[in-house]
Amino acid sequence: MQEVADELTITVGAASKIVDRLTRDGLTERLPHPTDRRSSLLGLTDAGRSALEVGRASMTATLRDRLETITTAERLEELTRTLETLLRS
């Protein structure tokens, strides 16, 4: 939970609640850590992967619609580079 909390910049308690909800909804599963019995790993279920793909497709379509209004090619190229950097991270 600490890694989730750090990544999202939230408290461990909030991270735990989010993970509990995602697990309850069948989107994630807790897996045993291979070397640390006190820890667990978090994995996506098939339903979680599907939900992630739907979300990504929706975000991409929304961004594409918004970007169509940009008329300056230079601004569009700069924004594209920024978005590619965000997607990689």
N, CA, C and O of each residue as an XYZ file, in Angstrom:
356
protein
N       0.820     -1.193      0.000
C       0.000      0.000      0.000
C       0.869      1.264      0.000
O       0.476      2.302     -0.533
N       2.037      1.158      0.598
C       2.913      2.328      0.647
C       3.281      2.797     -0.757
O       3.288      3.998     -1.028
N       3.586      1.865     -1.645
C       3.951      2.250     -3.013
C       2.773      2.892     -3.745
O       2.956      3.862     -4.481
N       1.587      2.366     -3.550
C       0.393      2.960     -4.167
C       0.189      4.362     -3.624
O      -0.062      5.297     -4.385
N       0.296      4.510     -2.310
C       0.124      5.822     -1.675
C       1.149      6.816     -2.193
O       0.817      7.962     -2.497
N       2.394      6.375     -2.293
C       3.451      7.273     -2.781
C       3.194      7.686     -4.221
O       3.349      8.856     -4.574
N       2.801      6.726     -5.054
C       2.570      7.014     -6.471
C       1.426      8.012     -6.663
O       1.490      8.880     -7.534
N       0.380      7.881     -5.844
C      -0.787      8.752     -5.974
C      -0.725      9.981     -5.068
O      -1.618     10.828     -5.093
N       0.332     10.065     -4.274
C       0.509     11.125     -3.269
C      -0.725     11.254     -2.368
O      -1.296     12.331     -2.195
N      -1.108     10.098     -1.801
C      -2.204     10.042     -0.840
C      -1.727      9.267      0.383
O      -0.622      8.724      0.388
N      -2.548      9.217      1.402
C      -2.167      8.481      2.600
C      -2.288      6.972      2.357
O      -2.971      6.533      1.432
N      -1.618      6.199      3.195
C      -1.695      4.748      3.091
C      -3.135      4.287      3.336
O      -3.608      3.359      2.680
N      -3.822      4.923      4.265
C      -5.213      4.572      4.536
C      -6.101      4.780      3.316
O      -6.945      3.941      3.002
N      -5.906      5.892      2.638
C      -6.703      6.168      1.436
C      -6.365      5.168      0.329
O      -7.253      4.701     -0.384
N      -5.088      4.847      0.193
C      -4.673      3.866     -0.812
C      -5.302      2.510     -0.518
O      -5.766      1.822     -1.427
N      -5.314      2.140      0.732
C      -5.889      0.861      1.132
C      -7.381      0.808      0.799
O      -7.877     -0.210      0.315
N      -8.085      1.896      1.057
C      -9.519      1.944      0.744
C      -9.769      1.834     -0.761
O     -10.694      1.148     -1.195
N      -8.943      2.509     -1.546
C      -9.088      2.455     -3.003
C      -8.851      1.033     -3.498
O      -9.623      0.507     -4.300
N      -7.774      0.416     -3.011
C      -7.455     -0.945     -3.427
C      -8.549     -1.914     -2.975
O      -8.914     -2.829     -3.713
N      -9.068     -1.714     -1.769
C     -10.163     -2.563     -1.300
C     -11.365     -2.476     -2.231
O     -11.980     -3.493     -2.551
N     -11.703     -1.261     -2.666
C     -12.845     -1.080     -3.569
C     -12.585     -1.712     -4.934
O     -13.458     -2.368     -5.501
N     -11.368     -1.507     -5.458
C     -11.028     -2.094     -6.754
C     -11.065     -3.617     -6.690
O     -11.494     -4.275     -7.638
N     -10.613     -4.171     -5.569
C     -10.628     -5.620     -5.382
C     -12.062     -6.115     -5.229
O     -12.442     -7.124     -5.824
N     -12.850     -5.410     -4.440
C     -14.255     -5.772     -4.258
C     -15.005     -5.771     -5.591
O     -15.878     -6.608     -5.823
N     -14.655     -4.825     -6.458
C     -15.322     -4.709     -7.755
C     -14.738     -5.649     -8.809
O     -15.168     -5.646     -9.962
N     -13.764     -6.446     -8.407
C     -13.197     -7.434     -9.318
C     -12.210     -6.890    -10.323
O     -11.927     -7.551    -11.322
N     -11.673     -5.693    -10.087
C     -10.742     -5.080    -11.030
C      -9.280     -5.374    -10.690
O      -8.420     -5.368    -11.570
N      -9.008     -5.627     -9.423
C      -7.651     -5.963     -8.985
C      -7.711     -7.193     -8.092
O      -8.773     -7.606     -7.625
N      -6.532     -7.761     -7.874
C      -6.423     -8.861     -6.927
C      -5.108     -8.709     -6.169
O      -4.106     -8.231     -6.701
N      -5.148     -9.125     -4.930
C      -3.929     -9.114     -4.120
C      -3.258    -10.466     -4.265
O      -3.891    -11.511     -4.118
N      -1.977    -10.429     -4.555
C      -1.205    -11.638     -4.772
C      -0.097    -11.728     -3.724
O       0.412    -10.699     -3.278
N       0.278    -12.925     -3.331
C       1.345    -13.036     -2.338
C       2.678    -12.562     -2.910
O       3.007    -12.837     -4.064
N       3.429    -11.857     -2.094
C       4.770    -11.425     -2.490
C       5.668    -12.654     -2.469
O       5.604    -13.444     -1.528
N       6.498    -12.829     -3.483
C       7.297    -14.056     -3.554
C       8.373    -14.187     -2.470
O       8.795    -15.298     -2.149
N       8.813    -13.068     -1.910
C       9.908    -13.143     -0.928
C       9.586    -12.491      0.409
O      10.347    -12.653      1.363
N       8.487    -11.764      0.504
C       8.162    -11.046      1.744
C       6.738    -11.401      2.159
O       5.774    -10.918      1.566
N       6.611    -12.241      3.172
C       5.276    -12.693      3.594
C       4.435    -11.558      4.177
O       3.212    -11.676      4.247
N       5.061    -10.474      4.589
C       4.311     -9.349      5.154
C       3.704     -8.465      4.073
O       2.827     -7.649      4.356
N       4.161     -8.622      2.853
C       3.710     -7.766      1.749
C       2.872     -8.565      0.765
O       2.893     -9.795      0.738
N       2.146     -7.825     -0.030
C       1.413     -8.453     -1.135
C       1.606     -7.604     -2.376
O       1.963     -6.429     -2.298
N       1.366     -8.210     -3.498
C       1.436     -7.507     -4.774
C       0.025     -7.256     -5.256
O      -0.904     -7.980     -4.897
N      -0.130     -6.240     -6.059
C      -1.434     -5.888     -6.604
C      -1.417     -6.155     -8.096
O      -0.530     -5.681     -8.807
N      -2.387     -6.908     -8.569
C      -2.459     -7.217     -9.993
C      -3.821     -6.887    -10.563
O      -4.824     -6.876     -9.850
N      -3.845     -6.619    -11.858
C      -5.108     -6.376    -12.552
C      -5.738     -7.705    -12.938
O      -5.046     -8.631    -13.359
N      -7.024     -7.790    -12.795
C      -7.772     -8.945    -13.295
C      -8.091     -8.694    -14.764
O      -7.812     -7.618    -15.293
N      -8.674     -9.689    -15.414
C      -9.104     -9.481    -16.805
C     -10.094     -8.327    -16.896
O     -10.033     -7.520    -17.823
N     -11.004     -8.252    -15.933
C     -11.976     -7.150    -15.907
C     -11.264     -5.816    -15.703
O     -11.654     -4.805    -16.287
N     -10.233     -5.812    -14.884
C      -9.461     -4.592    -14.650
C      -8.729     -4.136    -15.893
O      -8.686     -2.944    -16.196
N      -8.147     -5.095    -16.621
C      -7.473     -4.748    -17.880
C      -8.467     -4.188    -18.895
O      -8.167     -3.230    -19.607
N      -9.646     -4.791    -18.954
C     -10.678     -4.296    -19.871
C     -11.105     -2.877    -19.505
O     -11.239     -2.019    -20.377
N     -11.315     -2.638    -18.217
C     -11.708     -1.300    -17.756
C     -10.616     -0.280    -18.060
O     -10.908      0.855    -18.437
N      -9.360     -0.685    -17.895
C      -8.244      0.209    -18.195
C      -8.225      0.565    -19.674
O      -8.024      1.727    -20.028
N      -8.433     -0.418    -20.537
C      -8.452     -0.159    -21.979
C      -9.604      0.760    -22.375
O      -9.434      1.645    -23.214
N     -10.769      0.554    -21.778
C     -11.918      1.420    -22.059
C     -11.596      2.857    -21.624
O     -11.893      3.809    -22.344
N     -10.996      3.001    -20.458
C     -10.627      4.325    -19.959
C      -9.598      5.000    -20.844
O      -9.709      6.189    -21.142
N      -8.593      4.239    -21.266
C      -7.572      4.810    -22.157
C      -8.181      5.238    -23.487
O      -7.864      6.311    -24.001
N      -9.054      4.401    -24.045
C      -9.689      4.739    -25.318
C     -10.535      6.001    -25.181
O     -10.540      6.856    -26.067
N     -11.244      6.108    -24.074
C     -12.072      7.292    -23.828
C     -11.206      8.541    -23.692
O     -11.522      9.591    -24.252
N     -10.112      8.419    -22.943
C      -9.206      9.563    -22.770
C      -8.605      9.974    -24.109
O      -8.521     11.163    -24.415
N      -8.188      8.991    -24.906
C      -7.595      9.279    -26.208
C      -8.596      9.989    -27.112
O      -8.250     10.967    -27.776
N      -9.821      9.508    -27.139
C     -10.849     10.132    -27.983
C     -11.136     11.558    -27.529
O     -11.279     12.462    -28.352
N     -11.218     11.753    -26.222
C     -11.476     13.096    -25.691
C     -10.332     14.038    -26.029
O     -10.564     15.171    -26.451
N      -9.096     13.577    -25.847
C      -7.942     14.411    -26.186
C      -7.917     14.724    -27.678
O      -7.635     15.852    -28.080
N      -8.212     13.725    -28.485
C      -8.224     13.941    -29.934
C      -9.255     15.016    -30.301
O      -8.976     15.896    -31.116
N     -10.439     14.941    -29.700
C     -11.470     15.942    -29.969
C     -11.006     17.334    -29.554
O     -11.223     18.310    -30.272
N     -10.368     17.416    -28.392
C      -9.902     18.723    -27.896
C      -8.769     19.274    -28.758
O      -8.703     20.475    -29.024
N      -7.881     18.383    -29.189
C      -6.725     18.828    -29.967
C      -7.111     19.305    -31.353
O      -6.383     20.091    -31.958
N      -8.234     18.847    -31.862
C      -8.674     19.282    -33.185
C      -8.929     20.780    -33.240
O      -8.932     21.366    -34.323
N      -9.139     21.400    -32.103
C      -9.412     22.837    -32.081
C      -8.135     23.669    -32.123
O      -8.198     24.882    -32.325
N      -6.989     23.046    -31.938
C      -5.711     23.782    -31.988
C      -5.337     23.982    -33.445
O      -5.273     23.029    -34.221
N      -5.092     25.223    -33.804
C      -4.832     25.530    -35.203
C      -3.351     25.750    -35.503
O      -2.936     25.606    -36.653
N      -2.569     26.084    -34.527
C      -1.158     26.341    -34.765
C      -0.386     25.030    -34.713
O      -0.357     24.355    -33.684
N       0.236     24.680    -35.827
C       0.951     23.406    -35.930
C       2.047     23.295    -34.869
O       2.250     22.224    -34.297
N       2.734     24.368    -34.612
C       3.816     24.338    -33.624
C       3.284     24.017    -32.232
O       3.889     23.231    -31.502
N       2.166     24.614    -31.863
C       1.568     24.338    -30.551
C       1.104     22.898    -30.470
O       1.222     22.260    -29.424
N       0.577     22.387    -31.566
C       0.122     21.004    -31.601
C       1.308     20.045    -31.439
O       1.211     19.060    -30.707
N       2.410     20.323    -32.109
C       3.598     19.472    -31.979
C       4.125     19.490    -30.549
O       4.489     18.446    -30.006
N       4.166     20.659    -29.944
C       4.632     20.764    -28.561
C       3.716     19.981    -27.619
O       4.191     19.273    -26.730
N       2.437     20.108    -27.811
C       1.477     19.394    -26.980
C       1.590     17.884    -27.198
O       1.492     17.108    -26.248
N       1.794     17.476    -28.436
C       1.955     16.052    -28.737
C       3.166     15.489    -28.015
O       3.090     14.402    -27.441
N       4.277     16.203    -28.032
C       5.483     15.755    -27.315
C       5.207     15.630    -25.814
O       5.637     14.672    -25.173
N       4.498     16.591    -25.274
C       4.173     16.562    -23.853
C       3.302     15.366    -23.516
O       3.548     14.672    -22.530
N       2.295     15.124    -24.321
C       1.392     13.992    -24.078
C       2.113     12.653    -24.235
O       1.856     11.719    -23.475
N       3.003     12.556    -25.205
C       3.777     11.323    -25.361
C       4.647     11.077    -24.132
O       4.788      9.936    -23.692
N       5.226     12.126    -23.581
C       6.017     12.001    -22.372
C       5.150     11.526    -21.205
O       5.566     10.668    -20.427
N       3.958     12.079    -21.088
C       3.036     11.663    -20.026
C       2.633     10.202    -20.185
O       2.578      9.461    -19.204
N       2.357      9.794    -21.394
C       1.956      8.406    -21.632
C       3.086      7.437    -21.297
O       2.834      6.353    -20.771
N       4.319      7.814    -21.593
C       5.457      6.937    -21.276
C       5.666      6.813    -19.777
O       6.107      5.772    -19.291
N       5.352      7.866    -19.050
C       5.585      7.820    -17.599
C       4.402      7.191    -16.901
O       4.405      7.062    -15.677
